[in-house]
Amino acid sequence: MPVKIKRPLTSLNWVTTEELAKRWHLRIDSVRLMIRDGRIPGKKIGKMWIIPADVQYPDRRKRGTAT
């Protein structure tokens, strides 16, 4: 099933997992895990994942826990 993308695909709107890993000083696998867990949005195009360029680092607290 094709991926429906709401925004146009330009290099200004999207980054790869590699680019985001460098920006956040993480391993590429950690970024992919965040996508898989739903902590950050991502779209898979072929074998490559892309992430909105304006994505914020997810909150480290687990969901459903009191602060």
N, C-alpha and C positions, 0 to 999 in steps of 0.2 A: 504494500500500500504506500503510495507516495506521501511524503511529508508535506503538509500544508504550512506555508510560512506566511505570517501576517505582514511582516516587514520586508522590504526589498533586501536582497542579499548584496551588501556592499561591504568593503573592508572597514568602513567607518562604523557600521552597525554591529558587526560580529567579530569574534576572536576565536581562535582554535584553542583546544585544550592545552597545547604547548605554550601558546602566548599567555594564557591565563595563569598557568603554573609558574611561569617566569615572573609575572606581575605580582603574584601572591607568595612567591618563594616556597612553592609546594612541588611535590612530585606529580607528574602527569597522571599517574594512577589515582592519586588523591582527588584530583579534579573530576576524573571520570566517576569515581565513587560518589562524589557529591551530586553529580547529575543523576546517577542511577538511584540514589536515595531520595531524589526530589528536593534536595536542599538548594540547588541552583537550576535554572532552566537550561535546556540544551536541545539541540536538534541534530539528528544523525543524517548525514548526506554521504551515501556510499559507505566508506569505512571511516570517515572523518566526522568528529563531533564539532559543532560550532555553538558558541554561547554568546548571548547579547553582550556587546562591549560595555554596557553601563551596569552590568550585574554587580551587586554588592556582596562582600564576603558574608557568608551566613552566620547567624548568631550561634555561638558555641554551646549555649544551653540546650538541653534536650527539650523537645516539645512536651507540654503537659506537666512540667515540674514547676513548683512554686519558687519565687525569687525572694 
